[in-house]
Structures are given as C-alpha cells and as structure tokens.
Amino acid sequence: MSPDKLVYMANQIGKFFASQGKDEAVAGTADHLKKFWDPRMRAAILAHLAAGGEGLDPSVRQAIERLKGEGSKA
C-alpha cells in the first residue's frame, strides 16, 4: 500500500479520535493502529515517519511515535 494512502487512512483515524482531546486522540489512534492495522501497514507507516512523516497530522505523528516507542511488532 502506498505511503500516501496510509497517511490518509491514519489521518482519518486521528480525526475520528480528535473530539476526545489531544491525549486521548493520540492514545486512541495508536491503539487502533496497533489492534487493526496489519503488521506490514504498521511497518510502512513507521518507515514513512522515519523518512520525515510528510503529511501526517501532529497527533497522528505522536501516535505513530508511541507505537515505535512500544516496540510495535511492525
């Protein structure tokens, strides 16, 4: 799947959780990505973040960084 598509999908998830406040949005987005995204998708979005993370909303960027920090099996 292309990085652009993954960025779009991740940002849509982040927008869904945005009404819960920043901290909850970051946690909710990270939890969703961990539970529902295929490991290959997580690996690709982590690689995109490592390459600069172009297009990622700030809270989504933090959620992906949280996955990285948790040692997500991506």
N, C-alpha and C positions, 0 to 999 in steps of 0.2 A: 504494500500500500504506500502511496506517495506521502512524503512528509507534509505536503500542503493539505492533504485530506486528513491526516492525523491531527494536524494543528487545528483545522476547522472543527473536527469532532471533539477534541479536548477543550477548545474554547466554548463550544456549545454546552458541554457538561459543566464547565465553570460558570457559565451564565445561569444555568439552572440552579446552582447552589448559591449564587451571589446574594439572593434575598435573605440568606441566613446570617449575613455578616461575614467579614473577611476571614476570621479564624476558622469558622465553621465551613465556609466555602472552600478554603484550602484543604481542610481535613476531609470534607465530603468528596471533593474532586479526586484527591489522592486515593481514598477508599474505593471509589467507583473504578478508577483505572486499575487498581490492584485486583479487585474482585472480578471485573467483567472484561477487561482487555486481555487478549491473547498475549502470551509472553513475547512473541515476535513484535507485536504492536508496541508493547512497553519498551522493548529494546530499541525500536526505531525512534520512538519519541525521546528516549534518553539520549540517543545518538544525536538527534536534532538539537536537543538542549545543549549538548557538549559542543556542537558546532555553532553555537550562538543563540539558538532558540528563536529565530526570526518569526514574528507573527504571533507568538504566544502572549496571551493576556498575563499581566503581572501575577494574579492569584493562581493561574494555571501553571505558570513557571514555578511558583513556590510549591505547588502540589507535586510537580514532577521532581523537583529537587528533594522533596520529602521522600518520594519513592526511592530516589537514588540513595538518600541517607539511610533508609531502612534496609538497603541491600536487596532491593526488589529482584527477584529471580526473573530477570528480563531476557 
